[in-house]
Amino acid sequence: MPKGQAHKIAVIAGDGIGHEVVPEGIRVLEKAGRKFGFALQFKNFDWSCEKFAKTGRMMPADGLDQLRKFDAIYLGAVGFPGVPDHVSLWGLLIPIRRNFLQYVNLRPVRLLKGLESPLKGRAPKDIDMVIVRENVEGEYSEIGGRLYAGMDEEAAFQQAVFTRKGCDRVMRYAFELAKKRPKKHITSATKSNGISISMPYWDERFAAMKKRYPGIKADQFLIDIFCAHMVRHPDWFDVIVASNLFGDILSDLAPAVAAGIGIAPGANINPEKKYPSMFEPVHGSAPDIAGKSIANPIGQIWSGAMMLDHLGHPQAGAAIVKAIETVIAETKLRTPDLGGKTKTTEMGKAIADAL
């Protein structure tokens, strides 16, 4: 970017603990900008379930047009009691993902030194994987409806959508990512024994893509045994590519196998950078602990590191991850989800100071 020009970042804290972890993410991002010589210009948007309660919309009708001019979107969490989850999700998060063709949902999972996995005897070298989830089609389609509502004959239908373009582009991204990692190993999640049309098609596209990358070890598991293997053998996995539904499930299971969902980062990426990409932690709005200043900000901060990497500042992104590692490995600071009593702001400040 031209010298002196700031990256424009749209900030949507959203609901619940989003209002507590996002400021800590911004604290660390601003520190990284000062250290590595770039500027970030943040603009806050109050789009949330509270906004829905007041206006009947999660975001205004021209919300996407407002976001389009930004370089990236930094999101906290969406969802709160009183607004059905499908309303909050389809009113904000999914329209952004789809209209901005953020077809890669990228979620790295690592066991950091200093944390304990709930799995007996596992060390950081055993849990280091990246989940590449197809993010705009698959099982999460808008095609469907209800017949005979309220009658004994009532029926609900929803159509999954798997396109050649959609499968190939996310698989290509995953294979390219595997090329850059030491293990050079990719695993596909499928369910072609039970879902007899869309999943065999997914398998066909995976097999076709595999032929283009002879240097990558590629295998696949049915989703049910995949979940079992992730618990028993997390060291088997490096890059995982999965459909929208299966990727969603695995990217919650995987951080739980590491040390907890509170540290898990995520990115919704438009690889071509035609549209802004969106960066958010894997965890939700956690209304049960909202307002108590005990939420873990690491997932939000790590998501910010991924944002900097996407914006062309890989050294700054890596430095943030290193700062997280340093705080976890060299201090006793732990938020309650990690077994400690550290407050959200204390953890955020410690990571910023570690930069």
SULKAPE-V209912 format. One line per field, one symbol per residue. ss: DSSP state (H for helix, E for strand, C for the rest). phi: phi as a letter, one per 20 degrees, with the letter a starting at -180 (. if undefined). burial: + if it has 24 or more other C-alpha atoms within 12 Angstrom, else -. A space follows every 50 residues. Layout:
ss = ???
phi = ???
burial = ???
This chain:
ss = CCCCCCEEEEEEEECCCHHHHHHHHHHHHHHHHHHHCCCEEEEECCCCHH HHHHHCCCCCCCHHHHHHCCCEEEEEECCCCCCCHHHHHHHHHHHHHHHC CCCEEEEEEECCCCCCCCCCCCCHHHCEEEEEEECCCECCCCCEEEECCC CCCCEEEECCECCHHHHHHHHHHHHHHHHHCCCCEEEEEECCCCCCCHHH HHHHHHHHHHHCCCCCEEEEEEHHHHHHHHHHCHHHCCEEEECHHHHHHH HHHHHHHHCCHHHCCCEEECCCCCCCEEEECCCCCCCCCCCCCCCCCHHH HHHHHHHHHHCCCHHHHHHHHHHHHHHHHHCCCCCHHHCCCCCHHHHHHH HHHHC
phi = .ggneefededcfmclfgfeefgfffgffffffffdmcdcdececeeaff fffedncfbfgegffffgeeeacddebcpagocggfffffebffgfgefd leedddcfcbeegoddffefmedgfecbbceddfdccmfeddeqrcdlgn dfegbdcbdfccdfffffffffgffffffedgflcccdebbfedeedffg fgfffffffgfecfedfcbbcfgffgfffffecfffdcdddbfgffffff eeffffffbpffdeebbddegfmfcfeccbfffeelgfdfnelcfeefgf ffffffffgfencfffffffffffgffffdcdfbfgfdndcfegffffff fffff
burial = ------+++++++++++++++++++++++++++----+++-+-+++++++ ++----+++---++--++-+++++++++++--+---++++++++++++++ +++++++++++++++++-+--+-+-+++++++++++++++---------- ----------++---+++++++++++++----+++++++++------++- +++++++-++--+--++++++++--++--++--+++++++++++++++++ +++++++++++++++++++++---+++++++++++++-++--++++++++ +++++++++++-+-++++++++++++++----+++-++---+++++++++ +++++
